[in-house]
Amino acid sequence: MKTIAGNSTKLEGQRMYSKKFILICVGSLLFSTSFNMLIPELPAYLSSLGGAKYIGLIIALFTLTAGISRPFSGRLTDTIGRKPVMLFGAFVCLICGFFYPILTSVSGFLILRLLHGFSTGFTPTASSTFVSDVVPYKRLGEAMGIYGIAFSTGLALGPALGSLIKLHFSYTVLFYSSSGMAFLALLFIFNLKETLPERKPFKWSLLKITRRDIIAREALPAAVVNFLAYVGFGVVLTLIPDWSDAVGFANKGVFFIAFTITSLLVRILAGKLSDQYGRTKVLVVGLVMLIVSLLAIGYSEGTTGLLVGAAMYGLAMGVVTPTIYAWTIDLSLPGQKGKAMATMYISLEAGIGLGALFSGWYYQENIARIPDTFYCCALLVVLAIGYVVFQKNKSRGLVQ
């Protein structure tokens, strides 16, 4: 297995399941739950405000600011430390939950979605970098799989819990519950010890970003594949609530439960396999599974079909995501892991945002159009496989 020089210096005796690793995983679960619990109910909420035609912007605006903030969070992660960047993102989640019941106009809601996006622009960049600091390098893929399990549990728990709260209480209680989850995440993150050896005090000059600070060119192969894979996730977040309702699900979070359960089951194994056999080989397998799952979701005509599609989608993303995370660290330069992870997340947000924007624009509350969007996403994944094969043959810097 090939690695980029400077990233294979982890101490062989470093423990995998340290206190730091456990705390970051729990904190990430709570953070993920905080903003994901709003997802299934926001389309109906925006429609109740009179903004049904802006449904595609719910995810697109959120991911826009998340993507814009990545170069800043990446640089700050590599300079002032991992912990303060994580705390800032969780604090944004905490504050935004209190403002949703206050800003009740369509414009106010959309502005708040923009601001809320800063949360995921900061915390995941620093937390995934933190994980790479505290685990043995030879088990990095496995560690990213476990970290992904924690984050993805929030992806399943959040929508299901959010729909349950809205069903029995109100939107206001839902928004305050989101803030409560963010507060718990803050407590866990606050108890972490910083892992960046040489930290700098925060200065406003650190926020001056040049073109070189925006993208880690060495991490572009992983970022391109990530972008193509995550366009479909933007479509899922935008259209699955209505697609679930159309096929007969009362709880719009059921899809996300099935998706996440299967994703959790395969992540550790996928991470171990990528450590043993190489990132690109495992990645291609995951991408093939992703194509099949997207076709299945689009073709589904009832609750059983959609559940099968959700389960297959979870398996595919459970293979793809931790492999790409570990691959990004493999490709990063010494002292610039935060920048590399920020680049990977920029591609993730760009993919989700584009998928959400396009699907919302094309959908226009016409259920019959939903399958077409998933078929288009499957085609993009075919391109991703071609790109992986091309890069594997071209570049000696890839992990093979």
KEKE-3310 file (N, C-alpha, C; in steps of 0.2 Angstrom, whole numbers, plus 5000, padded with zeros to 4 digits):
npx = (5004:5003:5008:5006:5021:5025:5012:5012:5017:5012:5011:5015:5011:5000:4984:4968:4954:4953:4950:4949:4945:4933:4925:4925:4917:4905:4901:4900:4890:4879:4880:4877:4864:4857:4856:4851:4838:4829:4827:4817:4805:4806:4803:4788:4786:4792:4783:4771:4774:4772:4782:4783:4788:4802:4808:4819:4829:4831:4841:4851:4855:4860:4870:4878:4884:4890:4900:4907:4913:4922:4936:4941:4938:4946:4959:4959:4958:4971:4979:4974:4969:4960:4949:4943:4937:4928:4920:4914:4906:4896:4891:4884:4874:4867:4862:4855:4844:4835:4831:4823:4809:4807:4810:4799:4795:4797:4808:4816:4817:4825:4837:4841:4844:4855:4864:4864:4871:4884:4888:4890:4900:4911:4912:4913:4924:4935:4933:4934:4947:4953:4950:4959:4971:4971:4971:4979:4989:4989:4976:4967:4957:4948:4945:4939:4928:4921:4920:4912:4900:4896:4892:4883:4873:4867:4862:4851:4844:4841:4831:4821:4818:4815:4803:4795:4794:4788:4776:4769:4770:4775:4782:4789:4794:4801:4812:4818:4822:4832:4842:4844:4851:4862:4868:4871:4881:4891:4895:4902:4912:4919:4926:4936:4954:4965:4973:4982:4999:5007:5000:4992:4988:4971:4969:4963:4969:4971:4960:4961:4960:4969:4970:4977:4974:4961:4959:4965:4976:4982:4973:4962:4958:4951:4941:4934:4928:4920:4911:4904:4898:4890:4880:4868:4865:4860:4849:4842:4840:4832:4820:4816:4808:4795:4794:4793:4781:4773:4773:4767:4772:4770:4778:4791:4804:4807:4814:4827:4831:4831:4841:4852:4854:4859:4870:4878:4881:4890:4901:4913:4918:4921:4930:4941:4944:4948:4960:4967:4967:4967:4962:4956:4951:4941:4933:4928:4920:4910:4905:4899:4889:4882:4876:4867:4858:4853:4846:4836:4829:4823:4815:4806:4789:4782:4780:4788:4798:4804:4810:4819:4827:4832:4840:4849:4855:4861:4870:4879:4884:4889:4901:4907:4909:4918:4929:4933:4936:4947:4955:4957:4965:4976:4981:4984:4996:5010:5006:4995:4982:4970:4966:4966:4955:4945:4944:4939:4927:4921:4919:4909:4899:4896:4892:4880:4873:4871:4864:4852:4847:4845:4836:4825:4822:4818:4808:4796:4784:4779:4776:4779:4790:4801:4808:4816:4826:4834:4839:4847:4857:4863:4869:4879:4887:4892:4901:4910:4916:4923:4932:4939:4946:4953:4962:4968:4976:4984:4990:5004:5002:4991:4983:4984)
npy = (4994:5011:5026:5044:5053:5057:5055:5043:5042:5039:5033:5017:5011:5017:5018:5012:5014:5026:5038:5050:5047:5041:5051:5061:5054:5052:5066:5070:5062:5068:5081:5079:5074:5085:5095:5087:5082:5091:5090:5082:5088:5102:5105:5105:5114:5126:5127:5130:5143:5149:5147:5136:5135:5136:5125:5118:5126:5124:5114:5118:5131:5129:5120:5129:5139:5131:5125:5137:5141:5131:5133:5142:5135:5124:5130:5136:5125:5119:5129:5137:5126:5110:5109:5122:5125:5115:5118:5130:5127:5119:5128:5137:5129:5128:5141:5144:5135:5142:5153:5149:5148:5162:5169:5170:5173:5169:5174:5177:5164:5158:5165:5161:5148:5149:5154:5144:5134:5136:5129:5115:5118:5120:5111:5097:5097:5099:5089:5077:5078:5078:5065:5058:5062:5055:5041:5025:5025:5015:5009:5018:5019:5010:5017:5029:5023:5019:5032:5037:5030:5035:5048:5045:5039:5049:5055:5046:5044:5058:5063:5054:5056:5069:5070:5063:5071:5082:5076:5074:5086:5101:5113:5122:5116:5106:5114:5119:5107:5103:5113:5109:5097:5101:5108:5098:5091:5101:5100:5088:5090:5100:5094:5088:5086:5096:5092:5097:5100:5112:5127:5142:5158:5165:5176:5190:5190:5177:5174:5179:5173:5165:5160:5148:5143:5138:5126:5110:5104:5092:5083:5082:5071:5063:5072:5075:5062:5061:5072:5068:5057:5062:5071:5064:5062:5075:5075:5065:5071:5081:5077:5064:5065:5069:5059:5048:5050:5049:5036:5030:5031:5036:5042:5052:5049:5036:5031:5036:5029:5016:5017:5022:5012:5000:5006:5008:4995:4991:5000:4999:4987:4990:5000:4993:4984:4993:4998:4986:4981:4993:5009:5013:5001:4996:5007:5008:4996:5000:5011:5005:4998:5009:5014:5004:5006:5019:5017:5008:5015:5025:5017:5012:5008:5007:5005:4994:4993:5005:5004:4994:5000:5010:5003:4997:5009:5014:5003:5006:5019:5017:5010:5019:5031:5031:5026:5036:5047:5042:5040:5054:5058:5051:5057:5069:5083:5084:5092:5098:5092:5097:5106:5097:5089:5099:5102:5090:5091:5102:5098:5088:5096:5104:5094:5090:5102:5105:5094:5096:5108:5107:5096:5101:5112:5105:5096:5103:5099:5089:5073:5063:5066:5063:5050:5052:5060:5052:5043:5051:5054:5041:5040:5050:5043:5033:5040:5043:5031:5029:5039:5036:5024:5030:5039:5030:5023:5033:5041:5040:5043:5039:5028:5012)
npz = (5000:4996:5003:5006:5009:5026:5032:5037:5050:5062:5079:5082:5094:5098:5105:5099:5104:5112:5126:5120:5107:5109:5115:5104:5095:5101:5103:5090:5085:5092:5088:5074:5075:5079:5069:5058:5063:5059:5045:5039:5041:5037:5023:5023:5033:5028:5017:5024:5027:5016:5006:4996:4984:4985:4991:4986:4990:5004:5007:4998:5002:5014:5012:5004:5012:5021:5012:5008:5020:5022:5017:5027:5039:5037:5037:5050:5058:5056:5062:5074:5081:5083:5092:5095:5083:5081:5092:5089:5077:5083:5092:5083:5078:5090:5093:5081:5082:5091:5084:5073:5077:5078:5067:5056:5042:5025:5019:5030:5035:5025:5026:5038:5036:5028:5038:5047:5040:5042:5053:5050:5041:5049:5061:5057:5048:5057:5067:5060:5056:5069:5073:5064:5071:5083:5082:5077:5062:5053:5055:5050:5041:5047:5058:5053:5048:5060:5066:5056:5058:5070:5067:5057:5063:5070:5058:5056:5068:5070:5060:5062:5075:5075:5067:5075:5086:5080:5076:5088:5096:5092:5079:5085:5097:5091:5085:5097:5103:5094:5097:5110:5108:5101:5112:5121:5112:5113:5126:5126:5117:5123:5133:5127:5124:5116:5100:5091:5089:5089:5092:5086:5092:5089:5076:5066:5054:5050:5044:5031:5016:5003:4985:4986:4998:4997:4990:4992:4982:4981:4986:4977:4968:4977:4981:4969:4966:4977:4976:4965:4970:4980:4975:4973:4986:4990:4983:4989:5002:4999:4991:4996:5008:5002:4993:5001:5008:4997:4993:5004:5018:5034:5044:5040:5042:5041:5030:5032:5043:5039:5029:5037:5046:5039:5033:5045:5048:5039:5039:5047:5043:5029:5031:5037:5026:5016:5022:5021:5008:5000:4995:4983:4976:4985:4985:4971:4972:4981:4974:4963:4970:4974:4962:4959:4970:4969:4957:4961:4971:4963:4955:4964:4969:4980:4998:5002:4992:4992:5005:5003:4993:5001:5011:5002:4998:5010:5012:5001:5003:5015:5012:5003:5010:5022:5016:5007:5016:5023:5012:5008:5019:5017:5005:5009:5013:5025:5040:5034:5035:5039:5029:5018:5022:5022:5009:5004:5010:5005:4992:4995:5000:4989:4980:4987:4988:4974:4970:4978:4974:4960:4960:4967:4959:4947:4951:4957:4964:4957:4958:4949:4943:4951:4950:4939:4943:4952:4943:4935:4944:4946:4934:4935:4945:4938:4930:4940:4943:4932:4933:4944:4940:4930:4936:4945:4936:4931:4941:4953:4966:4972:4984:4981)
capx = (5000:5007:5005:5010:5026:5023:5006:5013:5021:5008:5015:5012:5008:4994:4978:4963:4949:4955:4945:4947:4941:4926:4922:4923:4912:4898:4900:4898:4883:4874:4880:4873:4857:4855:4854:4847:4832:4825:4827:4811:4799:4807:4799:4781:4786:4793:4777:4766:4776:4771:4788:4783:4793:4809:4810:4825:4834:4832:4847:4856:4858:4863:4877:4882:4888:4895:4905:4911:4916:4927:4943:4942:4938:4952:4965:4959:4960:4978:4983:4972:4967:4954:4944:4939:4934:4922:4915:4911:4901:4891:4887:4880:4868:4863:4859:4850:4838:4831:4829:4818:4802:4806:4810:4793:4794:4800:4815:4819:4819:4830:4843:4843:4847:4862:4868:4864:4876:4891:4889:4893:4906:4916:4913:4915:4931:4939:4932:4937:4955:4954:4950:4966:4976:4971:4971:4985:4988:4987:4969:4964:4951:4943:4943:4935:4922:4918:4918:4906:4895:4893:4889:4877:4868:4863:4858:4845:4841:4839:4825:4816:4816:4812:4797:4791:4792:4783:4769:4766:4771:4775:4788:4793:4797:4806:4817:4821:4825:4838:4846:4846:4856:4868:4871:4875:4887:4896:4898:4907:4918:4922:4930:4942:4960:4968:4978:4987:5005:5009:4994:4993:4982:4967:4970:4958:4973:4970:4954:4962:4961:4971:4968:4981:4971:4954:4958:4971:4976:4984:4967:4957:4955:4946:4936:4930:4924:4915:4906:4899:4894:4885:4874:4862:4863:4857:4842:4838:4838:4826:4814:4814:4802:4789:4793:4791:4774:4769:4773:4763:4775:4767:4784:4795:4811:4808:4819:4833:4832:4834:4847:4858:4856:4863:4876:4881:4883:4896:4906:4919:4921:4923:4936:4946:4945:4952:4966:4970:4967:4968:4956:4952:4948:4935:4929:4925:4915:4905:4901:4894:4883:4878:4872:4861:4854:4849:4841:4831:4825:4819:4810:4801:4783:4778:4784:4794:4803:4808:4814:4825:4832:4836:4844:4855:4859:4865:4876:4884:4887:4893:4907:4910:4911:4924:4935:4935:4939:4954:4959:4959:4971:4982:4983:4986:5003:5011:5003:4989:4976:4963:4965:4964:4948:4941:4943:4934:4920:4919:4916:4903:4893:4895:4887:4873:4869:4869:4858:4846:4845:4843:4830:4820:4820:4815:4803:4790:4779:4776:4779:4781:4797:4806:4812:4821:4832:4838:4842:4853:4862:4866:4874:4885:4891:4896:4907:4915:4920:4928:4937:4944:4950:4958:4967:4972:4981:4988:4994:5007:5001:4985:4984:4982)
capy = (5000:5017:5032:5050:5054:5062:5053:5036:5042:5037:5029:5010:5009:5022:5015:5014:5016:5030:5042:5056:5045:5040:5057:5064:5050:5054:5072:5070:5059:5073:5086:5077:5073:5092:5098:5082:5081:5096:5089:5079:5093:5108:5106:5106:5120:5131:5127:5133:5150:5151:5146:5130:5135:5137:5119:5116:5130:5122:5111:5121:5137:5126:5118:5134:5142:5126:5125:5143:5141:5126:5135:5145:5130:5120:5134:5137:5118:5118:5134:5138:5120:5107:5110:5128:5125:5111:5121:5136:5125:5117:5134:5139:5125:5129:5147:5144:5132:5146:5158:5147:5150:5169:5172:5166:5175:5165:5177:5176:5157:5156:5168:5157:5142:5151:5155:5137:5130:5137:5124:5109:5120:5120:5105:5090:5098:5098:5083:5071:5079:5076:5058:5056:5063:5051:5034:5023:5027:5008:5008:5025:5017:5007:5023:5033:5019:5020:5039:5038:5026:5039:5054:5043:5037:5055:5055:5041:5046:5065:5063:5050:5059:5076:5068:5060:5077:5086:5073:5074:5092:5107:5115:5126:5111:5103:5118:5120:5101:5104:5117:5105:5092:5105:5110:5092:5091:5106:5098:5082:5093:5104:5090:5085:5089:5098:5087:5101:5102:5119:5131:5149:5162:5167:5183:5191:5189:5170:5173:5181:5167:5166:5154:5142:5141:5136:5119:5106:5101:5085:5079:5083:5065:5060:5077:5074:5057:5063:5077:5065:5052:5066:5074:5060:5063:5081:5073:5061:5075:5086:5073:5058:5067:5069:5052:5043:5052:5047:5028:5028:5031:5042:5045:5053:5048:5029:5030:5038:5024:5010:5019:5022:5005:4996:5010:5007:4988:4989:5005:4996:4982:4994:5004:4988:4982:4999:4998:4980:4980:4999:5013:5013:4995:4996:5013:5006:4992:5005:5015:5001:4997:5016:5015:5000:5008:5024:5015:5005:5021:5028:5013:5009:5010:5006:5006:4989:4994:5011:5002:4990:5005:5014:4999:4997:5015:5014:4999:5009:5025:5015:5008:5024:5037:5030:5025:5043:5050:5039:5042:5061:5059:5048:5061:5076:5085:5085:5098:5101:5088:5101:5109:5092:5087:5105:5101:5085:5093:5107:5094:5085:5102:5106:5089:5090:5108:5105:5089:5098:5114:5104:5092:5105:5115:5100:5093:5107:5096:5084:5066:5058:5068:5061:5044:5054:5063:5047:5040:5055:5053:5035:5041:5053:5039:5029:5044:5043:5025:5030:5044:5032:5020:5034:5041:5024:5021:5039:5044:5036:5046:5036:5022:5007)
capz = (5000:4995:5006:5005:5014:5031:5035:5040:5056:5068:5083:5082:5100:5100:5106:5094:5107:5118:5128:5115:5101:5111:5116:5098:5091:5104:5101:5083:5085:5095:5083:5068:5077:5080:5062:5054:5065:5056:5038:5036:5043:5035:5017:5025:5037:5023:5013:5028:5027:5009:5002:4993:4977:4987:4994:4984:4994:5011:5008:4994:5005:5020:5010:5001:5017:5023:5007:5008:5026:5023:5017:5033:5045:5036:5039:5057:5061:5056:5065:5081:5084:5081:5097:5095:5077:5083:5097:5085:5073:5087:5095:5078:5079:5096:5092:5076:5084:5094:5080:5068:5079:5078:5060:5053:5035:5020:5018:5037:5036:5020:5029:5044:5033:5026:5044:5050:5036:5045:5058:5046:5038:5054:5066:5054:5046:5063:5070:5056:5057:5076:5073:5061:5075:5089:5080:5073:5055:5050:5056:5049:5037:5052:5063:5049:5048:5067:5066:5052:5061:5075:5063:5053:5068:5070:5052:5056:5074:5070:5056:5065:5082:5073:5064:5081:5090:5077:5076:5095:5099:5087:5076:5090:5102:5087:5085:5103:5104:5090:5101:5115:5105:5100:5118:5123:5108:5115:5132:5125:5113:5127:5137:5123:5124:5109:5098:5087:5094:5089:5090:5086:5094:5084:5074:5061:5048:5049:5040:5025:5012:4996:4981:4988:5004:4996:4988:4993:4975:4981:4988:4972:4966:4982:4981:4963:4967:4983:4973:4960:4974:4985:4972:4975:4993:4990:4980:4994:5007:4996:4988:5000:5012:4998:4990:5007:5008:4991:4993:5010:5024:5038:5047:5034:5044:5040:5025:5034:5048:5035:5026:5042:5049:5034:5033:5051:5048:5034:5039:5050:5038:5023:5033:5037:5019:5013:5025:5019:5000:4996:4995:4976:4975:4989:4982:4965:4974:4984:4969:4959:4974:4974:4956:4959:4975:4966:4952:4965:4974:4958:4952:4969:4969:4986:5004:5002:4987:4994:5010:5000:4990:5006:5013:4998:4998:5016:5011:4997:5006:5021:5009:5000:5014:5026:5011:5004:5021:5024:5006:5008:5023:5013:5000:5012:5015:5032:5043:5031:5035:5040:5022:5014:5024:5020:5002:5003:5012:5000:4986:4998:5000:4982:4977:4990:4986:4967:4969:4981:4969:4953:4961:4969:4953:4942:4955:4956:4967:4953:4960:4943:4940:4956:4948:4934:4947:4954:4937:4933:4949:4945:4929:4938:4949:4933:4928:4946:4943:4926:4935:4949:4936:4926:4941:4948:4931:4930:4947:4958:4973:4975:4987:4977)
cpx = (5004:5003:5009:5015:5023:5016:5007:5017:5018:5012:5011:5009:5002:4988:4972:4957:4951:4949:4943:4943:4934:4922:4920:4918:4905:4896:4897:4891:4878:4874:4876:4866:4854:4852:4850:4840:4827:4823:4820:4805:4800:4803:4792:4781:4787:4786:4771:4768:4774:4777:4788:4788:4800:4811:4817:4831:4835:4839:4852:4859:4862:4870:4881:4886:4893:4901:4910:4915:4922:4934:4945:4943:4944:4959:4965:4961:4967:4982:4980:4970:4961:4948:4940:4935:4927:4917:4911:4905:4895:4887:4883:4873:4864:4859:4853:4843:4833:4828:4824:4811:4801:4806:4805:4791:4798:4808:4819:4822:4825:4837:4845:4846:4854:4866:4869:4870:4883:4893:4893:4899:4912:4917:4916:4922:4936:4939:4935:4945:4957:4955:4957:4972:4977:4971:4977:4984:4986:4980:4965:4957:4946:4941:4938:4928:4918:4915:4912:4900:4891:4889:4883:4872:4864:4859:4851:4841:4838:4832:4819:4813:4813:4805:4792:4789:4787:4776:4766:4766:4770:4782:4792:4797:4803:4813:4821:4825:4832:4843:4849:4851:4862:4872:4875:4881:4893:4899:4903:4913:4922:4927:4936:4948:4963:4973:4983:4993:5007:5003:4996:4987:4978:4968:4966:4962:4972:4964:4955:4965:4964:4969:4971:4977:4964:4954:4965:4972:4978:4978:4961:4954:4950:4940:4931:4925:4918:4910:4901:4895:4888:4880:4868:4860:4859:4850:4838:4836:4832:4820:4812:4808:4795:4788:4791:4783:4770:4768:4769:4766:4772:4773:4789:4803:4812:4814:4826:4835:4835:4840:4853:4859:4860:4870:4881:4884:4889:4902:4913:4922:4924:4930:4942:4948:4950:4959:4970:4972:4968:4962:4952:4949:4941:4930:4925:4919:4909:4901:4897:4888:4878:4874:4866:4856:4850:4844:4835:4826:4821:4814:4805:4795:4778:4783:4790:4799:4807:4813:4820:4830:4836:4841:4851:4859:4863:4871:4881:4887:4891:4900:4911:4913:4917:4930:4938:4938:4946:4958:4962:4965:4977:4985:4986:4994:5004:5009:4998:4983:4970:4961:4963:4956:4943:4939:4938:4927:4917:4915:4909:4897:4891:4890:4880:4869:4867:4863:4852:4843:4842:4836:4824:4817:4816:4808:4796:4784:4775:4780:4782:4788:4803:4811:4818:4827:4837:4842:4848:4858:4866:4871:4880:4890:4895:4902:4912:4919:4925:4933:4942:4948:4955:4964:4971:4978:4986:4993:4998:5006:4995:4987:4981:4982)
cpy = (5006:5022:5038:5051:5059:5060:5046:5036:5041:5032:5022:5008:5013:5017:5017:5017:5020:5034:5048:5053:5043:5046:5061:5060:5052:5061:5073:5067:5064:5079:5085:5076:5080:5095:5093:5081:5086:5094:5087:5084:5100:5110:5108:5113:5126:5132:5131:5140:5153:5151:5139:5129:5135:5131:5117:5120:5128:5119:5115:5127:5134:5124:5123:5137:5137:5125:5131:5144:5136:5128:5138:5140:5126:5124:5135:5131:5117:5123:5135:5132:5117:5109:5116:5128:5121:5114:5127:5133:5122:5123:5137:5136:5126:5136:5147:5140:5137:5152:5156:5149:5158:5172:5168:5169:5170:5168:5176:5168:5155:5159:5164:5150:5143:5151:5148:5133:5131:5132:5118:5111:5120:5114:5099:5091:5096:5092:5077:5072:5077:5068:5055:5057:5058:5043:5031:5023:5020:5006:5014:5023:5014:5013:5027:5030:5020:5027:5040:5035:5031:5045:5051:5041:5043:5057:5051:5044:5053:5065:5060:5053:5066:5075:5066:5066:5081:5083:5074:5081:5098:5108:5118:5121:5107:5107:5119:5113:5101:5108:5113:5100:5095:5107:5104:5090:5095:5103:5092:5085:5097:5100:5086:5089:5090:5093:5091:5103:5109:5124:5138:5152:5164:5175:5184:5190:5182:5169:5176:5175:5169:5160:5148:5139:5138:5129:5116:5102:5093:5080:5079:5076:5062:5065:5076:5068:5058:5067:5073:5060:5056:5070:5070:5061:5070:5080:5070:5066:5079:5082:5067:5060:5066:5062:5047:5044:5049:5039:5026:5028:5037:5045:5045:5051:5040:5027:5031:5032:5018:5011:5019:5016:5001:5000:5009:5000:4987:4994:5002:4991:4985:4997:4999:4986:4987:4999:4992:4980:4987:5003:5013:5007:4994:5001:5011:5001:4996:5009:5011:4999:5003:5016:5011:5003:5014:5022:5012:5010:5024:5024:5011:5012:5009:5006:5000:4991:5000:5009:4998:4995:5009:5010:4998:5003:5016:5010:5003:5015:5023:5012:5014:5030:5036:5029:5032:5047:5048:5041:5049:5062:5056:5053:5068:5077:5085:5092:5102:5097:5091:5104:5103:5090:5093:5104:5096:5087:5098:5103:5091:5090:5104:5101:5089:5096:5108:5100:5092:5104:5111:5100:5096:5109:5111:5097:5097:5104:5091:5077:5062:5060:5065:5055:5047:5057:5058:5044:5044:5055:5047:5036:5045:5048:5034:5033:5044:5037:5026:5034:5040:5028:5024:5036:5036:5023:5027:5041:5039:5038:5043:5030:5017:5000)
cpz = (5000:5000:5005:5011:5020:5035:5038:5046:5062:5073:5083:5088:5102:5100:5101:5098:5113:5120:5123:5109:5103:5112:5109:5094:5094:5103:5094:5082:5087:5090:5077:5069:5077:5074:5058:5057:5062:5049:5036:5037:5040:5028:5019:5029:5032:5019:5017:5029:5021:5004:4999:4987:4979:4991:4993:4988:5001:5012:5004:4998:5011:5018:5007:5006:5020:5019:5007:5014:5026:5022:5024:5039:5044:5039:5047:5061:5061:5059:5072:5084:5082:5086:5096:5088:5078:5087:5093:5081:5077:5090:5090:5078:5085:5095:5087:5078:5087:5090:5075:5070:5078:5071:5056:5046:5031:5019:5025:5037:5031:5023:5034:5041:5031:5032:5047:5046:5039:5050:5055:5042:5043:5058:5062:5051:5052:5066:5066:5056:5064:5076:5070:5066:5081:5088:5077:5066:5051:5051:5055:5046:5042:5056:5059:5049:5054:5068:5062:5054:5066:5072:5060:5057:5069:5064:5052:5062:5073:5066:5059:5072:5080:5071:5070:5085:5087:5077:5083:5098:5094:5084:5081:5095:5098:5086:5091:5105:5100:5094:5107:5114:5104:5107:5121:5119:5111:5121:5131:5121:5118:5132:5133:5124:5117:5107:5093:5091:5094:5087:5090:5089:5088:5082:5067:5054:5046:5044:5033:5020:5005:4992:4983:4994:5003:4995:4989:4986:4976:4983:4983:4969:4971:4982:4975:4964:4972:4980:4969:4964:4978:4981:4973:4982:4994:4987:4985:5000:5005:4995:4992:5005:5008:4995:4995:5008:5003:4991:4999:5017:5028:5042:5041:5036:5043:5035:5028:5040:5044:5032:5031:5045:5045:5033:5039:5051:5044:5035:5042:5045:5032:5025:5033:5030:5015:5016:5023:5012:4996:4995:4988:4974:4979:4987:4976:4967:4977:4979:4964:4963:4974:4968:4957:4964:4972:4961:4956:4968:4969:4955:4957:4968:4975:4992:5004:4998:4989:5000:5008:4997:4995:5009:5009:4997:5004:5015:5007:5000:5012:5019:5007:5005:5018:5022:5008:5010:5022:5018:5006:5013:5020:5008:5003:5013:5022:5034:5039:5030:5035:5033:5018:5015:5022:5013:5000:5005:5008:4994:4989:4998:4993:4979:4980:4988:4979:4966:4972:4976:4963:4954:4963:4963:4948:4945:4954:4959:4962:4954:4955:4941:4945:4953:4943:4937:4949:4949:4935:4938:4948:4939:4931:4942:4944:4931:4934:4945:4937:4928:4940:4945:4932:4931:4944:4943:4930:4935:4951:4965:4976:4979:4983:4981)
residu = (MET:LYS:THR:ILE:ALA:GLY:ASN:SER:THR:LYS:LEU:GLU:GLY:GLN:ARG:MET:TYR:SER:LYS:LYS:PHE:ILE:LEU:ILE:CYS:VAL:GLY:SER:LEU:LEU:PHE:SER:THR:SER:PHE:ASN:MET:LEU:ILE:PRO:GLU:LEU:PRO:ALA:TYR:LEU:SER:SER:LEU:GLY:GLY:ALA:LYS:TYR:ILE:GLY:LEU:ILE:ILE:ALA:LEU:PHE:THR:LEU:THR:ALA:GLY:ILE:SER:ARG:PRO:PHE:SER:GLY:ARG:LEU:THR:ASP:THR:ILE:GLY:ARG:LYS:PRO:VAL:MET:LEU:PHE:GLY:ALA:PHE:VAL:CYS:LEU:ILE:CYS:GLY:PHE:PHE:TYR:PRO:ILE:LEU:THR:SER:VAL:SER:GLY:PHE:LEU:ILE:LEU:ARG:LEU:LEU:HIS:GLY:PHE:SER:THR:GLY:PHE:THR:PRO:THR:ALA:SER:SER:THR:PHE:VAL:SER:ASP:VAL:VAL:PRO:TYR:LYS:ARG:LEU:GLY:GLU:ALA:MET:GLY:ILE:TYR:GLY:ILE:ALA:PHE:SER:THR:GLY:LEU:ALA:LEU:GLY:PRO:ALA:LEU:GLY:SER:LEU:ILE:LYS:LEU:HIS:PHE:SER:TYR:THR:VAL:LEU:PHE:TYR:SER:SER:SER:GLY:MET:ALA:PHE:LEU:ALA:LEU:LEU:PHE:ILE:PHE:ASN:LEU:LYS:GLU:THR:LEU:PRO:GLU:ARG:LYS:PRO:PHE:LYS:TRP:SER:LEU:LEU:LYS:ILE:THR:ARG:ARG:ASP:ILE:ILE:ALA:ARG:GLU:ALA:LEU:PRO:ALA:ALA:VAL:VAL:ASN:PHE:LEU:ALA:TYR:VAL:GLY:PHE:GLY:VAL:VAL:LEU:THR:LEU:ILE:PRO:ASP:TRP:SER:ASP:ALA:VAL:GLY:PHE:ALA:ASN:LYS:GLY:VAL:PHE:PHE:ILE:ALA:PHE:THR:ILE:THR:SER:LEU:LEU:VAL:ARG:ILE:LEU:ALA:GLY:LYS:LEU:SER:ASP:GLN:TYR:GLY:ARG:THR:LYS:VAL:LEU:VAL:VAL:GLY:LEU:VAL:MET:LEU:ILE:VAL:SER:LEU:LEU:ALA:ILE:GLY:TYR:SER:GLU:GLY:THR:THR:GLY:LEU:LEU:VAL:GLY:ALA:ALA:MET:TYR:GLY:LEU:ALA:MET:GLY:VAL:VAL:THR:PRO:THR:ILE:TYR:ALA:TRP:THR:ILE:ASP:LEU:SER:LEU:PRO:GLY:GLN:LYS:GLY:LYS:ALA:MET:ALA:THR:MET:TYR:ILE:SER:LEU:GLU:ALA:GLY:ILE:GLY:LEU:GLY:ALA:LEU:PHE:SER:GLY:TRP:TYR:TYR:GLN:GLU:ASN:ILE:ALA:ARG:ILE:PRO:ASP:THR:PHE:TYR:CYS:CYS:ALA:LEU:LEU:VAL:VAL:LEU:ALA:ILE:GLY:TYR:VAL:VAL:PHE:GLN:LYS:ASN:LYS:SER:ARG:GLY:LEU:VAL:GLN)
# end
